[in-house]
Amino acid sequence: MKNIPVREERKQEILFGISQNLSYTQIAYNIGIRRRELLRDIKSMRRTRDPEFLMAQSIADAKLDEAKKAASKTIDKKFHDLMGMTPTEKSFQNMVYFYKPELTHILNSDDQMAAIRELPTSVRKTLTRNKILIKYGQIEVSKLALEQLVKVDK
């Protein structure tokens, strides 16, 4: 029965390593066991749905998500410093520029609803999904898209 305390200590070390997002090789090295033994212990914890194991995994996932969000924020900040706008704003601007001929056709026509209906369904869906066309009783070009069109013309 000497094995039980050793396994419990090993389990705590495994859980700590998992919660720190360490690789299985690093955890095994820190504990001083073979990787195969570690994998066997992890497999048994998964099989029994050990609540401590699930908690360690959720902590690791939360830390990973937090790190991804932080990296994304720094990338967005660098992009904003470089371009003067967020990636979402730039994407919207590019979409308006790409569909500029269709939008100018809609704006120059006498019946804008008819001009919108003449567009292919895929184009209409794309413009609606990206909030270039909006539906307030009737479909029309959004004010933000109009502003972008004015900027593109300058």
N, C-alpha and C positions, 0 to 999 in steps of 0.2 A: 504493500500500500504506500510505499515511498513515492511512487510514481504520481499520485494524485496531487500533492502540493507542487511538484515540479511542473506538471501540466498546467495547473492553475496559474503559476507564475509566468509560464510560457504564454498562456492564453492572454494575460494582461499585457505582455510585451507585444504580442501580435496585434491586439486591439489598438494599442497605442501607435504602433507603426502604421496600421491601416488608417487611423484617424489623422495621421500626419502626411498621408499620401505618399508614403515610401513604397518603393518597389518591393516585390516579394523577395528578391535577392538581397536587398538591403536589410529587410526585416530579419531574414534568416541569418545573415552575417552578424547583425547586432545581438541576436539571441545566442548564436553559436551552434546552430543546428543546420542540417542539410535542407536545401530548398524543398526537396521531396517531402520531408517530414512536415515542413511548414504548410505545404499545399494540402497534405493529408488532414492536418488540423483545421485548416480553413474550410476544406470540403465538409468535414464533420460539423463545423459550426453552421455552415449554410444549410446542410441537410436538416439539422435540428431547429433551424430558424432561431438561433440564439439571439435574444433581444439586445445583448451588449454588442454583438457583432453587427447587427442591423443599425444600432446607434452609431457605432464607429464608422460604418459605411456612409451613413447620412451626414455625419460631421465632415468626412472627407469630401463628399459631393458638394456640401455647402462651401467649403474652403475653395474647391476648384471653381465653382460658379462665381465666387467672389473675386478670385484671381482673374477669371475671364472678363468679368465686368470692368475691373480696374484696367486691364490691358485695352479693352475696347474704348474706355473713356480717354486714355492717353492717346490712342490712335485718332479718335474723334477730335480731341483738342489740337493735335498736330495738324490735322486736316483743316480745322477751322482757322488756325493761325496762318496756314498757307493760302487757303482759298477765300477766307473771309465769310464762309458759310458752312453749315453742317453738311454731312454727306447726304442727308435726306433732302435738304434744300437743293443741293447740286443735282441730285437725281431727278427732282421735279423739274428743274431748269432744263436739263438735258432732254427730258420727255417732252416738254413744251417745244423745245427747239426741233426735235425729231418730227413732231406732228404739226409743225408750223403751217405747212401748206393746207392741211385739212382744216386747221383752226381758222386760218385767214379766209378760206372758202366759206366756212360757216358764218363768220362775222360779216363778210361782204354780201352774203345772200339776203334777199328780201325776206324769205321765210326760213328762219334759222332752224326751226323744228324739222322742216323738210330736208334741209341740208344735213342735219344730224342723222336723219333716217336713211339718207343715201349712203352714209358710210357703211363699210362692211361691219358685220356684227362683232368680229374680233377686235376691230379698232375701237368701236363704241364701248365694248366691255373694258378694254385696256384704259381708255380715257376716263371712264367712270370709276374704275378700280383705283386709279391714281389721282382721283379728285380733280381732274381737269374739266370734266363735265360733271355737273351736279344736278340733282333732281329736287327742285322746290316747286311742286305742282307741275312744272314742265322742265324738260332738260335744257340746260343752258351752260355756257362756258363760265367757269368759276372766276371770281374777281382776281384771285391769286394768279391764275393762268393768264388773264388779261394783262396784269402787271408784268409778268414775265415776258409776254409778247412785246410789250412796249420796250422793255430793257433789251430784248434781242434786236429790235429794229434800230436801236441807237448805235 
